[in-house]
Amino acid sequence: MTSVAILDTVVWVGTRSGGVARFDGGFWTAVNNGLPLLEIRSLTVINGVLWAATGTEVVQFDGTAWASVGGGAGPRGARTVAADEGGNIWIGAARNGLGRLENGLWRFLESTGPAANIIDAIYVDRRSILWCGFNEGGVSRFDGQEWVSYTTDDGLVAETISMVGEDPSGKKWFGSFGKGLARLDDNATADKTDDSWEQFDQNNSIFEGIPSDPGFVVVNSWDIDRSGGQWFSNFVIGAQFLSPSGQWTTFRVRAGELTNARIRDIAVSADSSVWFATDNRLSQYTPSLNTWRTYGTPDGLLSPQINAVAASTTGDVWAGTDGGIARIEPNGNLTPFGLPAGLNTGRVNALDTDARGNLWVGSPSGLARFNPETFEWQVFTTSNSPLADPLVKSIHVDAQTGEVWIGTGRGINRFESGVLPARKALTGVQVYPNPFIPGRGDTEVVFNKLADGSQVSILTVDGLLVRQIPPDQIIAQKLSWDGRNASGQMVAGGIYLFVITAPDGNHRAGKIAVIK
């Protein structure tokens, strides 16, 4: 039962798969004549008329049968219908949002955000464009300014998207829950008119459906190796590999090799090994040696259910289970870690690592960052952060910007971690604003793109030290000077020298004008 309404003392009940039934005090009677679908999301009485939102459209009951309301482009995934005080009829739909009935037709309000809120897959491409795959709603992309969404009308194989990836040519791949795989060539633009789509399913590709339903093809995880080879899960079947030359190979369950075909996640590690998170073990395949190794609870994993796997730039591989996380070092040593108390759970839904080897963990009750050097945890929940929902389903770290994208059960979060790849050379250093004019609102001089461990010294033109700023104040390759001397007093107007010194002894010098 999904909803209940009362009209003229008669009880009406909507169900998930059995349509509508009425109870007049004595008997239950099915009332499904004219229903486009037996999936009823809500029932509502408006001005003495019974309305229903089905999974496809909105209908009303005329006393004998159900009739569709709002011809033309109707709601996609209707969820609820209601009337406001002015008598306007409104519809909430999973895929095209909020709509109002105008002159017998539905008019949907334009959305300036993602197509849906439940994000099963999240990915940042090489141009730092965000791609989101939704539980319902297809795919949305965000370039920092504009959202563009894609559905089956555009070329997607389905609107339940569980995987997003990008190949060496820049084409995007979308795995679905039940309809196989789609590939998009967007010509590096948001303009849909120049898009080209391809679909891969059980009829035209190597992908197979589940044994009980050969037409139900699930592709829910992906990663790419250094040579450009792509690895896809073919859930319940095994893994599919697409070589750089375009050849497909299937990896099935075999003794001593892939131990379970229910692959939840895939990661390629620094040594080019391919790791498969499955329902009972973590499997490691090393293509160069054609060897397999498995890890399970006897090896230290805290649960046999492996939900996520991520590879770090340090060479470590991390497994997320129903009982916590585990680190597998390049030599094969495995160390388990329970999740911090602040998450109130042991289950891990998603993992990713940043440029400095920190691990980001998504769980049903929040997000956490783990520093493997200090063993310190930092927990983010809905009570101590702007996290959209406790349920974190997907994570992607943009290593070049330090941004952590979090897909939740109620939307997307972006966290600016400040963690960027290590810099060793003083190349491309930026110093701004210059001149520094406090009177116009300038509050600090920023030294950007610093090498790790750099120190900044501010001096007078006579060489007297005004201020020295130590390396531990560098955040996201940036360090700032607030215009004050070592005593905390604002310096006088004039010309000052700066010297940036890197740990290897190299340095860069320049001038800053302070104008008052």
Secondary structure, DSSP 8 states (H G I E B T S, - for coil): --EEEEETTEEEEE-SSS-EEEE-SS-EEE--TT-S-S-EEEEEEETTEEEEEESS-EEEE-SSSEEE-SBSS--SSEEEEEE-TT--EEEEETTTEEEEEETTEEEE---SS-S-S-EEEEEE-TT--EEEEESSS-EEEE-SS-EEEE-TTTT-S-S-EEEEEE-TTS-EEEEEEEB-EEEEE-TTSS-GGG-EEEEE-TTTSS---BTTBTT-EE---EEE-TTS-EEEEETTTEEEEE-TTS-EEEE---TTS---S-EEEEEE-TTS-EEEEESS-EEEEETTTTEEEEE-GGGT-S-S-EEEEEE-TTS-EEEEESS-EEEE-TT--EEEE---GGG------EEEE-TTS-EEEEETTEEEEEETTTTEEEEE-TTTS--S-S-EEEEEEETTTTEEEEEETTEEEEEE--------S--S-EEESSSB-GGGT---EEEES--TT-EEEEEETT--EEEEE-GGG-BTTBEEE-SB-TTS-B--SEEEEEEEE-TTS-EEEEEEEE--
